[in-house]
Structures are given as C-alpha cells and as structure tokens.
Amino acid sequence: MRAYTRWIYTWRQVNIFLDNYAAYKKLAEVFGVRGQDHIVRQVQEAMIFELQTVQMLTNFYECCR
C-alpha cells in the first residue's frame, strides 16, 4: 500500500507551497528591509523562483489534480 500513497505527501507539499508562495516571498522582503541578508539568501535559495516557474508548477498541479 505504501507504494500507492507515497506521492500523496509530495502532492500535498506542492499544494501547500503554492498556497503559501506569496507569504514566503513577502517574508523574504520583510527580512530584507530589516537588513538580515543572510536569512533572505537562505529563503531565496530554498523557495523563491521566477514567476514563470511558479506559474508552470501551478498549471501542472491544476492539470493533474
């Protein structure tokens, strides 16, 4: 049964990421204003992508849902 359900968690992670992407981006901006560049770099490396990438991921998610 595990082989059939292991993608559920990945799918849920993608969905949560897309739902919260704007908040992640705003968080990076807030830290940038506060002068915490090391945190901004970490957030950007892990979660901030070009708009086209986020749109492609969103479209893929919607098509496969």
Predicted model as a PDB file, atoms N, CA, C, CB and O in Angstrom, pLDDT in the B-factor column:
MODEL        1                                                                  
ATOM      1  N   MET A   1       0.817  -1.200   0.000  1.00 48.00           N  
ATOM      2  CA  MET A   1       0.000   0.000   0.000  1.00 48.00           C  
ATOM      3  C   MET A   1       0.862   1.267   0.000  1.00 48.00           C  
ATOM      4  CB  MET A   1      -0.930  -0.003   1.206  1.00 48.00           C  
ATOM      5  O   MET A   1       0.470   2.284  -0.573  1.00 48.00           O  
ATOM      6  N   ARG A   2       2.007   1.210   0.627  1.00 55.00           N  
ATOM      7  CA  ARG A   2       2.857   2.382   0.712  1.00 55.00           C  
ATOM      8  C   ARG A   2       3.250   2.916  -0.666  1.00 55.00           C  
ATOM      9  CB  ARG A   2       4.095   2.056   1.509  1.00 55.00           C  
ATOM     10  O   ARG A   2       3.301   4.130  -0.861  1.00 55.00           O  
ATOM     11  N   ALA A   3       3.523   2.050  -1.601  1.00 58.00           N  
ATOM     12  CA  ALA A   3       3.916   2.483  -2.942  1.00 58.00           C  
ATOM     13  C   ALA A   3       2.829   3.321  -3.602  1.00 58.00           C  
ATOM     14  CB  ALA A   3       4.240   1.276  -3.813  1.00 58.00           C  
ATOM     15  O   ALA A   3       3.126   4.190  -4.422  1.00 58.00           O  
ATOM     16  N   TYR A   4       1.593   3.071  -3.257  1.00 62.00           N  
ATOM     17  CA  TYR A   4       0.494   3.812  -3.865  1.00 62.00           C  
ATOM     18  C   TYR A   4       0.241   5.158  -3.185  1.00 62.00           C  
ATOM     19  CB  TYR A   4      -0.765   2.980  -3.826  1.00 62.00           C  
ATOM     20  O   TYR A   4      -0.339   6.060  -3.791  1.00 62.00           O  
ATOM     21  N   THR A   5       0.666   5.295  -1.955  1.00 62.00           N  
ATOM     22  CA  THR A   5       0.367   6.525  -1.218  1.00 62.00           C  
ATOM     23  C   THR A   5       1.560   7.447  -1.026  1.00 62.00           C  
ATOM     24  CB  THR A   5      -0.189   6.180   0.114  1.00 62.00           C  
ATOM     25  O   THR A   5       1.391   8.565  -0.540  1.00 62.00           O  
ATOM     26  N   ARG A   6       2.739   7.020  -1.387  1.00 68.00           N  
ATOM     27  CA  ARG A   6       3.909   7.852  -1.095  1.00 68.00           C  
ATOM     28  C   ARG A   6       3.873   9.188  -1.822  1.00 68.00           C  
ATOM     29  CB  ARG A   6       5.173   7.113  -1.464  1.00 68.00           C  
ATOM     30  O   ARG A   6       4.468  10.153  -1.342  1.00 68.00           O  
ATOM     31  N   TRP A   7       3.191   9.278  -2.974  1.00 67.00           N  
ATOM     32  CA  TRP A   7       3.131  10.545  -3.706  1.00 67.00           C  
ATOM     33  C   TRP A   7       2.130  11.514  -3.107  1.00 67.00           C  
ATOM     34  CB  TRP A   7       2.783  10.293  -5.151  1.00 67.00           C  
ATOM     35  O   TRP A   7       2.170  12.706  -3.411  1.00 67.00           O  
ATOM     36  N   ILE A   8       1.240  11.029  -2.267  1.00 70.00           N  
ATOM     37  CA  ILE A   8       0.269  11.921  -1.634  1.00 70.00           C  
ATOM     38  C   ILE A   8       0.996  13.006  -0.851  1.00 70.00           C  
ATOM     39  CB  ILE A   8      -0.682  11.130  -0.706  1.00 70.00           C  
ATOM     40  O   ILE A   8       0.612  14.175  -0.905  1.00 70.00           O  
ATOM     41  N   TYR A   9       2.033  12.631  -0.131  1.00 80.00           N  
ATOM     42  CA  TYR A   9       2.761  13.598   0.677  1.00 80.00           C  
ATOM     43  C   TYR A   9       3.479  14.617  -0.192  1.00 80.00           C  
ATOM     44  CB  TYR A   9       3.757  12.888   1.578  1.00 80.00           C  
ATOM     45  O   TYR A   9       3.487  15.805   0.130  1.00 80.00           O  
ATOM     46  N   THR A  10       4.074  14.180  -1.275  1.00 79.00           N  
ATOM     47  CA  THR A  10       4.732  15.101  -2.203  1.00 79.00           C  
ATOM     48  C   THR A  10       3.697  16.034  -2.818  1.00 79.00           C  
ATOM     49  CB  THR A  10       5.490  14.325  -3.312  1.00 79.00           C  
ATOM     50  O   THR A  10       3.931  17.238  -2.923  1.00 79.00           O  
ATOM     51  N   TRP A  11       2.573  15.495  -3.217  1.00 81.00           N  
ATOM     52  CA  TRP A  11       1.499  16.290  -3.811  1.00 81.00           C  
ATOM     53  C   TRP A  11       1.013  17.344  -2.827  1.00 81.00           C  
ATOM     54  CB  TRP A  11       0.332  15.389  -4.247  1.00 81.00           C  
ATOM     55  O   TRP A  11       0.795  18.497  -3.196  1.00 81.00           O  
ATOM     56  N   ARG A  12       0.847  16.942  -1.579  1.00 84.00           N  
ATOM     57  CA  ARG A  12       0.404  17.875  -0.542  1.00 84.00           C  
ATOM     58  C   ARG A  12       1.456  18.971  -0.323  1.00 84.00           C  
ATOM     59  CB  ARG A  12       0.126  17.121   0.784  1.00 84.00           C  
ATOM     60  O   ARG A  12       1.103  20.136  -0.140  1.00 84.00           O  
ATOM     61  N   GLN A  13       2.716  18.613  -0.339  1.00 84.00           N  
ATOM     62  CA  GLN A  13       3.770  19.605  -0.168  1.00 84.00           C  
ATOM     63  C   GLN A  13       3.748  20.632  -1.301  1.00 84.00           C  
ATOM     64  CB  GLN A  13       5.137  18.921  -0.102  1.00 84.00           C  
ATOM     65  O   GLN A  13       3.911  21.828  -1.060  1.00 84.00           O  
ATOM     66  N   VAL A  14       3.548  20.171  -2.523  1.00 85.00           N  
ATOM     67  CA  VAL A  14       3.467  21.083  -3.673  1.00 85.00           C  
ATOM     68  C   VAL A  14       2.278  22.021  -3.494  1.00 85.00           C  
ATOM     69  CB  VAL A  14       3.341  20.287  -5.011  1.00 85.00           C  
ATOM     70  O   VAL A  14       2.394  23.226  -3.719  1.00 85.00           O  
ATOM     71  N   ASN A  15       1.149  21.475  -3.094  1.00 87.00           N  
ATOM     72  CA  ASN A  15      -0.049  22.280  -2.897  1.00 87.00           C  
ATOM     73  C   ASN A  15       0.159  23.330  -1.807  1.00 87.00           C  
ATOM     74  CB  ASN A  15      -1.233  21.383  -2.543  1.00 87.00           C  
ATOM     75  O   ASN A  15      -0.214  24.489  -1.989  1.00 87.00           O  
ATOM     76  N   ILE A  16       0.741  22.945  -0.695  1.00 88.00           N  
ATOM     77  CA  ILE A  16       0.995  23.889   0.396  1.00 88.00           C  
ATOM     78  C   ILE A  16       1.978  24.964  -0.045  1.00 88.00           C  
ATOM     79  CB  ILE A  16       1.533  23.154   1.637  1.00 88.00           C  
ATOM     80  O   ILE A  16       1.800  26.141   0.272  1.00 88.00           O  
ATOM     81  N   PHE A  17       3.015  24.564  -0.776  1.00 86.00           N  
ATOM     82  CA  PHE A  17       3.976  25.541  -1.288  1.00 86.00           C  
ATOM     83  C   PHE A  17       3.279  26.574  -2.164  1.00 86.00           C  
ATOM     84  CB  PHE A  17       5.088  24.838  -2.079  1.00 86.00           C  
ATOM     85  O   PHE A  17       3.493  27.774  -1.994  1.00 86.00           O  
ATOM     86  N   LEU A  18       2.454  26.123  -3.093  1.00 89.00           N  
ATOM     87  CA  LEU A  18       1.766  27.051  -3.994  1.00 89.00           C  
ATOM     88  C   LEU A  18       0.810  27.959  -3.236  1.00 89.00           C  
ATOM     89  CB  LEU A  18       1.007  26.281  -5.069  1.00 89.00           C  
ATOM     90  O   LEU A  18       0.714  29.151  -3.527  1.00 89.00           O  
ATOM     91  N   ASP A  19       0.100  27.392  -2.262  1.00 91.00           N  
ATOM     92  CA  ASP A  19      -0.833  28.198  -1.474  1.00 91.00           C  
ATOM     93  C   ASP A  19      -0.127  29.287  -0.678  1.00 91.00           C  
ATOM     94  CB  ASP A  19      -1.620  27.310  -0.533  1.00 91.00           C  
ATOM     95  O   ASP A  19      -0.698  30.350  -0.434  1.00 91.00           O  
ATOM     96  N   ASN A  20       1.102  29.028  -0.275  1.00 89.00           N  
ATOM     97  CA  ASN A  20       1.821  29.951   0.607  1.00 89.00           C  
ATOM     98  C   ASN A  20       2.963  30.692  -0.069  1.00 89.00           C  
ATOM     99  CB  ASN A  20       2.355  29.204   1.777  1.00 89.00           C  
ATOM    100  O   ASN A  20       3.721  31.390   0.605  1.00 89.00           O  
ATOM    101  N   TYR A  21       3.106  30.559  -1.367  1.00 87.00           N  
ATOM    102  CA  TYR A  21       4.235  31.164  -2.067  1.00 87.00           C  
ATOM    103  C   TYR A  21       4.312  32.681  -1.852  1.00 87.00           C  
ATOM    104  CB  TYR A  21       4.141  30.860  -3.552  1.00 87.00           C  
ATOM    105  O   TYR A  21       5.393  33.221  -1.619  1.00 87.00           O  
ATOM    106  N   ALA A  22       3.189  33.349  -1.930  1.00 88.00           N  
ATOM    107  CA  ALA A  22       3.182  34.808  -1.740  1.00 88.00           C  
ATOM    108  C   ALA A  22       3.685  35.177  -0.345  1.00 88.00           C  
ATOM    109  CB  ALA A  22       1.762  35.375  -1.957  1.00 88.00           C  
ATOM    110  O   ALA A  22       4.392  36.171  -0.181  1.00 88.00           O  
ATOM    111  N   ALA A  23       3.324  34.385   0.648  1.00 88.00           N  
ATOM    112  CA  ALA A  23       3.778  34.652   2.016  1.00 88.00           C  
ATOM    113  C   ALA A  23       5.283  34.439   2.143  1.00 88.00           C  
ATOM    114  CB  ALA A  23       3.034  33.753   3.015  1.00 88.00           C  
ATOM    115  O   ALA A  23       5.959  35.204   2.830  1.00 88.00           O  
ATOM    116  N   TYR A  24       5.814  33.405   1.486  1.00 83.00           N  
ATOM    117  CA  TYR A  24       7.259  33.167   1.523  1.00 83.00           C  
ATOM    118  C   TYR A  24       8.013  34.343   0.902  1.00 83.00           C  
ATOM    119  CB  TYR A  24       7.610  31.857   0.785  1.00 83.00           C  
ATOM    120  O   TYR A  24       9.032  34.800   1.421  1.00 83.00           O  
ATOM    121  N   LYS A  25       7.485  34.811  -0.214  1.00 82.00           N  
ATOM    122  CA  LYS A  25       8.128  35.925  -0.909  1.00 82.00           C  
ATOM    123  C   LYS A  25       8.082  37.196  -0.054  1.00 82.00           C  
ATOM    124  CB  LYS A  25       7.449  36.173  -2.273  1.00 82.00           C  
ATOM    125  O   LYS A  25       9.064  37.933   0.031  1.00 82.00           O  
ATOM    126  N   LYS A  26       6.935  37.441   0.574  1.00 85.00           N  
ATOM    127  CA  LYS A  26       6.781  38.605   1.444  1.00 85.00           C  
ATOM    128  C   LYS A  26       7.729  38.499   2.640  1.00 85.00           C  
ATOM    129  CB  LYS A  26       5.316  38.735   1.924  1.00 85.00           C  
ATOM    130  O   LYS A  26       8.316  39.499   3.055  1.00 85.00           O  
ATOM    131  N   LEU A  27       7.879  37.310   3.188  1.00 81.00           N  
ATOM    132  CA  LEU A  27       8.784  37.093   4.311  1.00 81.00           C  
ATOM    133  C   LEU A  27      10.211  37.482   3.938  1.00 81.00           C  
ATOM    134  CB  LEU A  27       8.733  35.629   4.765  1.00 81.00           C  
ATOM    135  O   LEU A  27      10.910  38.128   4.719  1.00 81.00           O  
ATOM    136  N   ALA A  28      10.635  37.089   2.751  1.00 77.00           N  
ATOM    137  CA  ALA A  28      11.981  37.443   2.286  1.00 77.00           C  
ATOM    138  C   ALA A  28      12.121  38.958   2.171  1.00 77.00           C  
ATOM    139  CB  ALA A  28      12.284  36.772   0.926  1.00 77.00           C  
ATOM    140  O   ALA A  28      13.170  39.513   2.498  1.00 77.00           O  
ATOM    141  N   GLU A  29      11.070  39.623   1.709  1.00 80.00           N  
ATOM    142  CA  GLU A  29      11.110  41.086   1.592  1.00 80.00           C  
ATOM    143  C   GLU A  29      11.207  41.746   2.966  1.00 80.00           C  
ATOM    144  CB  GLU A  29       9.865  41.598   0.850  1.00 80.00           C  
ATOM    145  O   GLU A  29      11.950  42.712   3.140  1.00 80.00           O  
ATOM    146  N   VAL A  30      10.463  41.232   3.934  1.00 83.00           N  
ATOM    147  CA  VAL A  30      10.484  41.796   5.281  1.00 83.00           C  
ATOM    148  C   VAL A  30      11.875  41.655   5.892  1.00 83.00           C  
ATOM    149  CB  VAL A  30       9.433  41.110   6.175  1.00 83.00           C  
ATOM    150  O   VAL A  30      12.398  42.599   6.483  1.00 83.00           O  
ATOM    151  N   PHE A  31      12.465  40.481   5.747  1.00 77.00           N  
ATOM    152  CA  PHE A  31      13.819  40.284   6.273  1.00 77.00           C  
ATOM    153  C   PHE A  31      14.816  41.183   5.558  1.00 77.00           C  
ATOM    154  CB  PHE A  31      14.242  38.817   6.135  1.00 77.00           C  
ATOM    155  O   PHE A  31      15.769  41.662   6.171  1.00 77.00           O  
ATOM    156  N   GLY A  32      14.605  41.416   4.266  1.00 76.00           N  
ATOM    157  CA  GLY A  32      15.497  42.293   3.510  1.00 76.00           C  
ATOM    158  C   GLY A  32      15.447  43.721   4.026  1.00 76.00           C  
ATOM    159  O   GLY A  32      16.479  44.384   4.122  1.00 76.00           O  
ATOM    160  N   VAL A  33      14.256  44.198   4.357  1.00 76.00           N  
ATOM    161  CA  VAL A  33      14.088  45.545   4.894  1.00 76.00           C  
ATOM    162  C   VAL A  33      14.785  45.664   6.255  1.00 76.00           C  
ATOM    163  CB  VAL A  33      12.584  45.894   5.022  1.00 76.00           C  
ATOM    164  O   VAL A  33      15.333  46.712   6.596  1.00 76.00           O  
ATOM    165  N   ARG A  34      14.752  44.594   7.007  1.00 77.00           N  
ATOM    166  CA  ARG A  34      15.375  44.602   8.340  1.00 77.00           C  
ATOM    167  C   ARG A  34      16.896  44.414   8.280  1.00 77.00           C  
ATOM    168  CB  ARG A  34      14.761  43.505   9.205  1.00 77.00           C  
ATOM    169  O   ARG A  34      17.565  44.434   9.313  1.00 77.00           O  
ATOM    170  N   GLY A  35      17.433  44.233   7.084  1.00 77.00           N  
ATOM    171  CA  GLY A  35      18.870  44.099   6.936  1.00 77.00           C  
ATOM    172  C   GLY A  35      19.417  42.724   7.286  1.00 77.00           C  
ATOM    173  O   GLY A  35      20.603  42.586   7.585  1.00 77.00           O  
ATOM    174  N   GLN A  36      18.580  41.728   7.250  1.00 80.00           N  
ATOM    175  CA  GLN A  36      19.011  40.364   7.572  1.00 80.00           C  
ATOM    176  C   GLN A  36      19.263  39.590   6.279  1.00 80.00           C  
ATOM    177  CB  GLN A  36      17.948  39.636   8.448  1.00 80.00           C  
ATOM    178  O   GLN A  36      18.548  38.645   5.946  1.00 80.00           O  
ATOM    179  N   ASP A  37      20.293  40.017   5.571  1.00 81.00           N  
ATOM    180  CA  ASP A  37      20.586  39.476   4.245  1.00 81.00           C  
ATOM    181  C   ASP A  37      20.860  37.976   4.247  1.00 81.00           C  
ATOM    182  CB  ASP A  37      21.764  40.192   3.662  1.00 81.00           C  
ATOM    183  O   ASP A  37      20.517  37.292   3.283  1.00 81.00           O  
ATOM    184  N   HIS A  38      21.462  37.457   5.297  1.00 79.00           N  
ATOM    185  CA  HIS A  38      21.760  36.020   5.348  1.00 79.00           C  
ATOM    186  C   HIS A  38      20.476  35.190   5.337  1.00 79.00           C  
ATOM    187  CB  HIS A  38      22.590  35.688   6.603  1.00 79.00           C  
ATOM    188  O   HIS A  38      20.429  34.122   4.727  1.00 79.00           O  
ATOM    189  N   ILE A  39      19.439  35.683   6.008  1.00 76.00           N  
ATOM    190  CA  ILE A  39      18.154  34.971   6.002  1.00 76.00           C  
ATOM    191  C   ILE A  39      17.492  35.092   4.634  1.00 76.00           C  
ATOM    192  CB  ILE A  39      17.214  35.523   7.104  1.00 76.00           C  
ATOM    193  O   ILE A  39      16.920  34.128   4.126  1.00 76.00           O  
ATOM    194  N   VAL A  40      17.572  36.270   4.048  1.00 76.00           N  
ATOM    195  CA  VAL A  40      16.991  36.482   2.713  1.00 76.00           C  
ATOM    196  C   VAL A  40      17.612  35.516   1.704  1.00 76.00           C  
ATOM    197  CB  VAL A  40      17.201  37.951   2.249  1.00 76.00           C  
ATOM    198  O   VAL A  40      16.902  34.907   0.905  1.00 76.00           O  
ATOM    199  N   ARG A  41      18.927  35.379   1.744  1.00 79.00           N  
ATOM    200  CA  ARG A  41      19.600  34.461   0.811  1.00 79.00           C  
ATOM    201  C   ARG A  41      19.129  33.020   1.015  1.00 79.00           C  
ATOM    202  CB  ARG A  41      21.128  34.542   0.989  1.00 79.00           C  
ATOM    203  O   ARG A  41      18.902  32.298   0.044  1.00 79.00           O  
ATOM    204  N   GLN A  42      18.984  32.606   2.257  1.00 79.00           N  
ATOM    205  CA  GLN A  42      18.535  31.240   2.532  1.00 79.00           C  
ATOM    206  C   GLN A  42      17.121  31.007   2.016  1.00 79.00           C  
ATOM    207  CB  GLN A  42      18.596  30.951   4.032  1.00 79.00           C  
ATOM    208  O   GLN A  42      16.844  29.972   1.409  1.00 79.00           O  
ATOM    209  N   VAL A  43      16.229  31.957   2.252  1.00 74.00           N  
ATOM    210  CA  VAL A  43      14.843  31.827   1.784  1.00 74.00           C  
ATOM    211  C   VAL A  43      14.804  31.822   0.264  1.00 74.00           C  
ATOM    212  CB  VAL A  43      13.963  32.975   2.339  1.00 74.00           C  
ATOM    213  O   VAL A  43      14.102  31.011  -0.341  1.00 74.00           O  
ATOM    214  N   GLN A  44      15.556  32.724  -0.354  1.00 76.00           N  
ATOM    215  CA  GLN A  44      15.552  32.803  -1.810  1.00 76.00           C  
ATOM    216  C   GLN A  44      16.102  31.534  -2.441  1.00 76.00           C  
ATOM    217  CB  GLN A  44      16.358  34.004  -2.275  1.00 76.00           C  
ATOM    218  O   GLN A  44      15.554  31.043  -3.428  1.00 76.00           O  
ATOM    219  N   GLU A  45      17.170  31.004  -1.885  1.00 79.00           N  
ATOM    220  CA  GLU A  45      17.745  29.774  -2.438  1.00 79.00           C  
ATOM    221  C   GLU A  45      16.782  28.597  -2.319  1.00 79.00           C  
ATOM    222  CB  GLU A  45      19.057  29.441  -1.733  1.00 79.00           C  
ATOM    223  O   GLU A  45      16.742  27.738  -3.199  1.00 79.00           O  
ATOM    224  N   ALA A  46      16.019  28.554  -1.252  1.00 77.00           N  
ATOM    225  CA  ALA A  46      15.145  27.419  -0.994  1.00 77.00           C  
ATOM    226  C   ALA A  46      13.760  27.562  -1.608  1.00 77.00           C  
ATOM    227  CB  ALA A  46      15.012  27.218   0.474  1.00 77.00           C  
ATOM    228  O   ALA A  46      13.159  26.562  -2.000  1.00 77.00           O  
ATOM    229  N   MET A  47      13.232  28.802  -1.701  1.00 76.00           N  
ATOM    230  CA  MET A  47      11.810  28.921  -2.026  1.00 76.00           C  
ATOM    231  C   MET A  47      11.410  29.979  -3.031  1.00 76.00           C  
ATOM    232  CB  MET A  47      11.088  29.174  -0.818  1.00 76.00           C  
ATOM    233  O   MET A  47      10.259  29.979  -3.467  1.00 76.00           O  
ATOM    234  N   ILE A  48      12.279  30.863  -3.416  1.00 75.00           N  
ATOM    235  CA  ILE A  48      11.867  31.939  -4.306  1.00 75.00           C  
ATOM    236  C   ILE A  48      12.301  31.615  -5.734  1.00 75.00           C  
ATOM    237  CB  ILE A  48      12.463  33.293  -3.845  1.00 75.00           C  
ATOM    238  O   ILE A  48      13.486  31.432  -6.013  1.00 75.00           O  
ATOM    239  N   PHE A  49      11.326  31.548  -6.623  1.00 81.00           N  
ATOM    240  CA  PHE A  49      11.567  31.179  -8.009  1.00 81.00           C  
ATOM    241  C   PHE A  49      11.039  32.267  -8.936  1.00 81.00           C  
ATOM    242  CB  PHE A  49      10.912  29.824  -8.334  1.00 81.00           C  
ATOM    243  O   PHE A  49      10.300  33.154  -8.508  1.00 81.00           O  
ATOM    244  N   GLU A  50      11.419  32.194 -10.188  1.00 83.00           N  
ATOM    245  CA  GLU A  50      10.895  33.130 -11.177  1.00 83.00           C  
ATOM    246  C   GLU A  50       9.385  32.899 -11.319  1.00 83.00           C  
ATOM    247  CB  GLU A  50      11.624  32.960 -12.556  1.00 83.00           C  
ATOM    248  O   GLU A  50       8.891  31.792 -11.104  1.00 83.00           O  
ATOM    249  N   LEU A  51       8.679  33.947 -11.679  1.00 84.00           N  
ATOM    250  CA  LEU A  51       7.226  33.882 -11.810  1.00 84.00           C  
ATOM    251  C   LEU A  51       6.806  32.794 -12.800  1.00 84.00           C  
ATOM    252  CB  LEU A  51       6.673  35.240 -12.254  1.00 84.00           C  
ATOM    253  O   LEU A  51       5.813  32.104 -12.571  1.00 84.00           O  
ATOM    254  N   GLN A  52       7.551  32.635 -13.894  1.00 89.00           N  
ATOM    255  CA  GLN A  52       7.217  31.626 -14.893  1.00 89.00           C  
ATOM    256  C   GLN A  52       7.291  30.220 -14.302  1.00 89.00           C  
ATOM    257  CB  GLN A  52       8.154  31.742 -16.098  1.00 89.00           C  
ATOM    258  O   GLN A  52       6.478  29.361 -14.644  1.00 89.00           O  
ATOM    259  N   THR A  53       8.243  29.984 -13.433  1.00 87.00           N  
ATOM    260  CA  THR A  53       8.392  28.673 -12.805  1.00 87.00           C  
ATOM    261  C   THR A  53       7.207  28.378 -11.897  1.00 87.00           C  
ATOM    262  CB  THR A  53       9.703  28.599 -12.008  1.00 87.00           C  
ATOM    263  O   THR A  53       6.673  27.269 -11.908  1.00 87.00           O  
ATOM    264  N   VAL A  54       6.799  29.360 -11.118  1.00 86.00           N  
ATOM    265  CA  VAL A  54       5.658  29.176 -10.222  1.00 86.00           C  
ATOM    266  C   VAL A  54       4.383  28.971 -11.034  1.00 86.00           C  
ATOM    267  CB  VAL A  54       5.505  30.388  -9.274  1.00 86.00           C  
ATOM    268  O   VAL A  54       3.553  28.135 -10.675  1.00 86.00           O  
ATOM    269  N   GLN A  55       4.216  29.716 -12.116  1.00 89.00           N  
ATOM    270  CA  GLN A  55       3.032  29.554 -12.957  1.00 89.00           C  
ATOM    271  C   GLN A  55       3.002  28.170 -13.604  1.00 89.00           C  
ATOM    272  CB  GLN A  55       2.994  30.641 -14.037  1.00 89.00           C  
ATOM    273  O   GLN A  55       1.948  27.540 -13.679  1.00 89.00           O  
ATOM    274  N   MET A  56       4.156  27.700 -14.069  1.00 88.00           N  
ATOM    275  CA  MET A  56       4.218  26.368 -14.668  1.00 88.00           C  
ATOM    276  C   MET A  56       3.860  25.301 -13.641  1.00 88.00           C  
ATOM    277  CB  MET A  56       5.616  26.101 -15.247  1.00 88.00           C  
ATOM    278  O   MET A  56       3.098  24.384 -13.945  1.00 88.00           O  
ATOM    279  N   LEU A  57       4.391  25.408 -12.449  1.00 87.00           N  
ATOM    280  CA  LEU A  57       4.075  24.460 -11.376  1.00 87.00           C  
ATOM    281  C   LEU A  57       2.603  24.517 -11.013  1.00 87.00           C  
ATOM    282  CB  LEU A  57       4.927  24.745 -10.141  1.00 87.00           C  
ATOM    283  O   LEU A  57       1.977  23.482 -10.785  1.00 87.00           O  
ATOM    284  N   THR A  58       2.052  25.709 -10.959  1.00 89.00           N  
ATOM    285  CA  THR A  58       0.616  25.866 -10.659  1.00 89.00           C  
ATOM    286  C   THR A  58      -0.218  25.207 -11.758  1.00 89.00           C  
ATOM    287  CB  THR A  58       0.238  27.376 -10.522  1.00 89.00           C  
ATOM    288  O   THR A  58      -1.161  24.476 -11.455  1.00 89.00           O  
ATOM    289  N   ASN A  59       0.108  25.451 -13.009  1.00 89.00           N  
ATOM    290  CA  ASN A  59      -0.640  24.839 -14.121  1.00 89.00           C  
ATOM    291  C   ASN A  59      -0.526  23.313 -14.101  1.00 89.00           C  
ATOM    292  CB  ASN A  59      -0.130  25.381 -15.469  1.00 89.00           C  
ATOM    293  O   ASN A  59      -1.507  22.608 -14.336  1.00 89.00           O  
ATOM    294  N   PHE A  60       0.658  22.817 -13.823  1.00 86.00           N  
ATOM    295  CA  PHE A  60       0.856  21.375 -13.736  1.00 86.00           C  
ATOM    296  C   PHE A  60      -0.004  20.791 -12.614  1.00 86.00           C  
ATOM    297  CB  PHE A  60       2.348  21.045 -13.504  1.00 86.00           C  
ATOM    298  O   PHE A  60      -0.674  19.773 -12.791  1.00 86.00           O  
ATOM    299  N   TYR A  61       0.028  21.446 -11.472  1.00 85.00           N  
ATOM    300  CA  TYR A  61      -0.779  20.990 -10.335  1.00 85.00           C  
ATOM    301  C   TYR A  61      -2.255  20.954 -10.692  1.00 85.00           C  
ATOM    302  CB  TYR A  61      -0.559  21.897  -9.122  1.00 85.00           C  
ATOM    303  O   TYR A  61      -2.942  19.970 -10.418  1.00 85.00           O  
ATOM    304  N   GLU A  62      -2.739  22.025 -11.302  1.00 86.00           N  
ATOM    305  CA  GLU A  62      -4.164  22.108 -11.657  1.00 86.00           C  
ATOM    306  C   GLU A  62      -4.553  21.042 -12.688  1.00 86.00           C  
ATOM    307  CB  GLU A  62      -4.494  23.508 -12.205  1.00 86.00           C  
ATOM    308  O   GLU A  62      -5.634  20.459 -12.603  1.00 86.00           O  
ATOM    309  N   CYS A  63      -3.693  20.796 -13.634  1.00 85.00           N  
ATOM    310  CA  CYS A  63      -3.990  19.784 -14.658  1.00 85.00           C  
ATOM    311  C   CYS A  63      -4.038  18.370 -14.086  1.00 85.00           C  
ATOM    312  CB  CYS A  63      -2.950  19.845 -15.766  1.00 85.00           C  
ATOM    313  O   CYS A  63      -4.840  17.545 -14.523  1.00 85.00           O  
ATOM    314  N   CYS A  64      -3.190  18.100 -13.120  1.00 78.00           N  
ATOM    315  CA  CYS A  64      -3.091  16.738 -12.574  1.00 78.00           C  
ATOM    316  C   CYS A  64      -4.015  16.515 -11.384  1.00 78.00           C  
ATOM    317  CB  CYS A  64      -1.662  16.447 -12.160  1.00 78.00           C  
ATOM    318  O   CYS A  64      -4.147  15.385 -10.914  1.00 78.00           O  
ATOM    319  N   ARG A  65      -4.633  17.532 -10.907  1.00 73.00           N  
ATOM    320  CA  ARG A  65      -5.470  17.426  -9.722  1.00 73.00           C  
ATOM    321  C   ARG A  65      -6.676  16.585  -9.950  1.00 73.00           C  
ATOM    322  CB  ARG A  65      -5.889  18.764  -9.262  1.00 73.00           C  
ATOM    323  O   ARG A  65      -7.482  16.401  -9.038  1.00 73.00           O  
TER     324      ARG A  65                                                      
ENDMDL                                                                          
END                                                                             
